């Protein structure tokens, strides 16, 4: 029987909390409900950046030194403050919600060390909301030797199955990190392709004070440095077949020259092109080239990036998630809601082809109020 589930997602762009309601049995999506967004304040974003920097030294995933403890308190409060007005504003009673999926805020992802850290206290959130919460989705997979990411492929498969488009189809999410799900019949393959918006956003924040390249206008005014892109793509990560995943800051050193670029437009153009070029590098590593790419996340709202993707992925179609009738901005939050229901039903959320785990594996920790 379908359950009413709320998904919460605070991605590697560290810009805010997405909220989404869906009705699902963890296999078929019966209904999409309302969505919402709670932005992080400037002070909260600064605290999350500090926590991410401090997390680089962690060796134990449950450790919470001062910066991380403070950031975790902010993460919990922000998520509660996102859900409470969402429920009230949509006339939804907490008792009618089966589960809240709480992804938390990733501050470190080092699967090769079997270490992934998501800030967020699921038990405290469940107590405040009065709703069961499933959280800590990645830990079981990483402990079993998997990459722990991406998590959304099972949800993407459910979406693509309902579309009935000619396979193979690739679903590309571009947040701070970009990740892809390849769907072709029984084949379900996924990985992080490389940087998404993180390098570009950080570059613009430091150089201009802007949080992002609104509609890709800055990058559109510049010319990409193709030599820098070629050097960047020499990184061994791009030749490694999926499944594979990476940390938000994995490529800061490789892109160091671009980040120090004296020209803001040229730097933005090059960093945008890096994202598109990294996505294109996955195509030869897939069983067959996708016939269509469906793009979600913040990157889908950047026309310059979408144009670069279309150029590098031709002759495949490159479409916004909106074209497919999906939510561009809330797809990951919807996925977290879907995964929470799968977790309650002990259905797998990670697979050999998506994270490299030896067998399909469920995940998540249930906290009751």
C-alpha positions in Angstrom: 0.0 0.0 0.0 1.4 3.4 -0.9 2.8 5.5 1.9 2.9 9.3 2.3 6.6 10.2 2.6 8.5 13.5 2.9 12.1 13.7 1.5 14.6 16.3 2.7 17.8 17.0 0.7 20.6 19.4 1.5 23.1 18.8 -1.3 26.8 19.5 -1.9 26.0 23.0 -3.2 25.2 23.8 0.5 22.6 26.4 -0.5 19.5 25.2 1.3 17.0 22.4 2.1 14.7 20.9 -0.5 11.4 19.4 0.8 9.2 17.1 -1.3 6.2 14.9 -0.7 5.4 11.8 -2.6 3.1 8.8 -2.3 4.8 5.5 -3.0 5.2 1.8 -2.0 8.9 2.0 -2.7 8.5 0.6 -6.2 5.8 2.5 -8.1 5.3 6.3 -7.5 1.6 6.8 -7.1 1.6 10.6 -6.7 3.9 13.6 -6.5 2.9 16.1 -3.9 4.0 19.7 -3.1 7.5 20.8 -2.8 9.3 23.6 -0.9 12.7 25.1 -0.2 14.3 26.6 2.8 17.5 28.6 2.0 20.5 28.7 4.2 21.4 32.1 5.4 24.9 33.6 4.7 26.0 32.8 8.2 24.7 29.2 8.0 26.5 28.6 4.6 29.7 29.9 6.1 29.4 27.5 9.0 28.8 24.6 6.7 31.9 25.5 4.7 33.9 25.6 7.9 32.5 22.2 8.9 33.4 20.8 5.5 37.0 22.0 5.8 37.2 20.6 9.3 35.8 17.3 8.2 38.9 16.7 6.0 40.8 15.6 9.1 38.1 13.1 10.4 39.0 9.5 10.9 35.8 8.5 12.7 32.4 9.2 11.1 30.6 9.8 14.4 33.2 12.3 15.7 31.8 15.8 16.1 34.6 18.4 16.9 33.4 21.9 17.6 32.8 23.1 14.0 31.0 20.0 13.0 28.8 19.9 16.2 27.8 23.5 15.6 27.0 22.8 11.9 25.0 19.7 12.8 22.8 21.7 15.1 22.2 24.2 12.3 21.4 21.4 9.8 18.8 19.8 12.2 17.2 23.2 12.9 17.1 24.1 9.3 15.5 20.8 8.3 12.9 21.1 11.0 12.2 24.7 10.0 11.7 23.5 6.4 9.2 20.7 7.3 7.0 22.5 9.9 5.7 25.3 7.7 5.5 22.8 4.8 3.1 20.7 6.7 1.1 23.7 7.9 1.0 25.4 4.6 -0.2 22.3 2.8 -2.8 21.2 5.4 -0.9 18.0 6.1 -1.1 16.4 9.6 2.1 14.9 10.9 0.1 11.7 11.9 -0.7 11.2 8.2 3.0 11.1 7.1 4.4 7.6 7.3 8.1 8.6 7.2 10.5 11.5 6.6 13.6 10.7 4.6 16.5 12.8 6.0 19.7 12.8 3.9 21.6 15.2 6.1 24.5 17.3 4.9 27.5 15.5 3.5 30.8 17.1 4.7 33.2 14.2 3.8 33.0 11.3 1.4 36.0 9.0 1.3 34.6 5.6 0.4 38.1 4.2 -0.3 38.7 4.7 3.4 35.2 3.4 4.2 34.3 6.8 5.5 31.3 9.0 4.7 30.0 11.7 7.0 26.5 13.2 6.8 25.6 15.8 9.5 22.2 15.3 10.9 20.6 13.8 14.0 17.7 11.7 12.8 16.5 10.8 16.3 16.4 14.5 17.3 14.5 15.4 14.1 12.0 12.6 14.6 11.3 13.8 18.2 10.8 17.3 17.1 8.5 16.5 14.2 6.6 13.6 15.8 7.2 11.6 12.6 9.4 8.5 12.0 12.6 9.5 10.3 14.9 7.3 8.1 18.4 8.8 7.9 22.1 7.8 7.4 21.4 6.2 4.0 25.0 5.8 2.9 26.7 4.1 5.9 25.7 0.5 5.3 26.8 0.5 1.7 30.2 2.1 2.5 30.7 -0.3 5.4 30.1 -3.2 3.0 32.8 -1.9 0.6 30.5 0.1 -1.7 30.9 3.7 -2.9 27.9 4.9 -0.9 26.9 7.0 -3.9 24.9 7.8 -6.0 21.8 6.9 -4.0 19.0 7.9 -6.5 19.3 5.3 -9.2 16.4 3.1 -8.0 14.2 6.2 -8.0 15.5 7.2 -11.5 14.6 3.8 -12.8 11.0 4.1 -11.5 10.7 7.5 -13.2 12.2 6.3 -16.5 10.1 3.2 -16.6 6.9 5.4 -16.4 8.2 7.5 -19.3 8.5 4.7 -21.8 11.2 6.5 -23.8 13.4 4.4 -26.0 16.4 3.2 -24.0 19.1 3.6 -23.0 18.4 6.7 -21.0 20.8 8.7 -18.8 19.5 10.7 -15.9 22.0 13.4 -14.9 21.8 15.3 -11.7 24.0 18.4 -11.5 24.4 19.7 -7.9 27.7 20.4 -6.3 28.8 17.1 -7.7 27.4 15.7 -11.0 26.1 12.1 -11.1 24.5 9.9 -13.7 22.2 6.9 -13.8 22.3 4.8 -16.9 19.1 2.8 -17.5 18.7 0.1 -20.2 16.4 -2.7 -19.4 17.9 -4.6 -16.5 21.1 -2.6 -16.7 21.3 -0.1 -13.9 24.7 1.7 -13.8 25.5 4.9 -11.9 28.4 7.0 -10.8 29.6 10.5 -10.0 30.9 12.0 -13.3 32.9 14.8 -11.7 32.4 18.3 -10.5 28.9 19.8 -10.9 28.4 23.4 -9.7 30.7 23.3 -6.7 33.9 24.6 -8.3 32.1 27.3 -10.3 30.0 28.4 -7.3 33.1 28.6 -5.1 35.0 30.5 -7.8 32.3 33.1 -8.2 31.7 33.5 -4.4 35.4 34.3 -3.8 35.9 36.4 -6.9 32.6 38.3 -7.2 30.5 37.6 -4.0 27.8 35.9 -6.2 26.5 32.5 -5.0 26.1 31.2 -8.6 26.2 32.0 -12.3 22.6 33.1 -12.7 21.4 31.6 -16.0 25.0 31.0 -17.1 25.4 34.6 -18.1 29.0 35.0 -16.8 30.2 31.8 -18.5 28.4 32.8 -21.7 30.5 35.9 -21.9 33.8 34.0 -21.6 35.7 31.5 -23.7 36.7 28.1 -22.2 40.4 27.3 -22.0 40.5 24.0 -23.9 44.1 23.3 -22.8 43.1 23.6 -19.2 40.1 21.2 -19.8 42.5 18.7 -21.5 44.8 18.8 -18.5 41.9 18.4 -16.1 40.6 15.3 -17.9 44.0 13.6 -17.6 43.0 13.0 -13.9 42.8 9.2 -13.5 39.3 9.4 -12.1 37.9 10.0 -15.6 39.3 6.8 -17.0 38.0 4.7 -14.2 34.8 2.7 -15.0 31.7 3.1 -12.9 30.7 2.6 -10.2 32.7 5.4 -8.7 32.1 8.4 -6.4 34.0 11.4 -5.1 34.1 14.2 -2.5 32.8 17.7 -3.2 36.3 19.1 -3.1 38.1 16.3 -4.9 39.1 18.3 -7.9 40.1 21.6 -6.4 43.8 20.9 -6.8 43.3 19.7 -10.4 41.4 22.8 -11.3 43.7 25.1 -9.3 45.0 27.0 -12.3 41.5 27.8 -13.4 40.3 28.9 -10.0 43.2 31.4 -10.0 42.3 32.7 -13.5 42.6 36.5 -13.7 39.5 36.6 -16.0 36.2 36.0 -14.3 34.3 35.3 -17.5 37.0 33.0 -18.9 37.3 31.2 -15.5 33.5 30.7 -15.3 33.4 29.5 -18.9 36.2 27.0 -18.3 34.7 25.7 -15.1 31.3 25.3 -16.8 32.9 23.5 -19.7 34.8 21.2 -17.3 31.5 19.9 -15.9 30.2 19.2 -19.4 33.4 17.6 -20.6 33.6 15.4 -17.5 30.0 14.2 -18.1 30.9 13.3 -21.7 33.9 11.3 -20.6 31.5 8.7 -19.1 29.9 7.8 -22.4 32.7 5.5 -23.7 32.6 3.6 -20.4 28.9 2.7 -20.7 27.6 -0.4 -22.5 25.8 1.8 -25.1 25.7 5.5 -25.7 22.5 6.9 -24.2 19.9 8.1 -26.7 18.7 10.8 -24.3 20.0 12.6 -21.2 17.5 14.0 -18.7 19.1 16.8 -16.6 18.0 17.8 -13.1 19.5 19.9 -10.3 20.8 23.4 -10.4 22.7 22.8 -13.5 19.5 22.3 -15.5 18.7 26.0 -14.9 22.0 27.1 -16.5 21.5 27.5 -20.3 25.2 27.8 -21.0 25.9 24.5 -19.3 22.9 22.9 -21.0 24.3 24.1 -24.4 27.7 22.8 -23.6 26.3 19.4 -22.6 24.3 19.2 -25.9 27.4 19.9 -27.9 29.5 17.3 -26.1 26.9 14.6 -25.9 25.6 14.9 -29.5 23.9 13.1 -31.2 22.0 12.2 -28.0 19.1 14.5 -26.9 19.7 16.6 -23.9 16.5 17.5 -22.1 15.7 19.3 -18.9 13.8 17.2 -16.3 11.0 19.7 -16.8 10.6 18.4 -20.3 10.1 14.9 -19.0 7.4 16.2 -16.5 9.7 15.9 -13.5 10.8 18.5 -11.0 14.1 20.1 -11.9 14.8 21.3 -8.3 13.2 18.8 -6.1 14.1 15.5 -7.8 16.7 14.6 -5.1 14.3 15.3 -2.2 11.7 13.1 -3.9 14.4 10.4 -4.3 15.1 10.6 -0.5 11.4 10.1 0.2 11.3 7.1 -2.1 14.4 5.6 -0.5 13.0 6.1 3.0 10.0 4.0 2.0 12.2 1.4 0.4 14.2 1.3 3.7 11.1 0.7 5.7 10.2 -2.2 3.4 13.8 -3.5 3.5 14.1 -3.1 -0.2 17.6 -2.5 -1.7 18.7 1.1 -2.3 22.2 0.4 -3.6 23.3 -2.2 -6.2 26.5 -3.7 -7.6 26.2 -1.5 -10.7 25.5 1.7 -8.9 28.0 1.6 -5.9 30.0 -1.5 -6.4 28.6 -3.3 -3.4 28.7 -7.1 -3.8 24.9 -7.5 -3.7 21.8 -5.4 -3.6 21.7 -3.8 -0.2 19.1 -1.9 1.8 20.2 1.0 4.0 19.1 3.8 6.3 18.5 4.0 10.1 15.0 4.3 11.4 14.3 6.7 14.3 10.9 6.8 15.9 9.5 9.8 17.7 
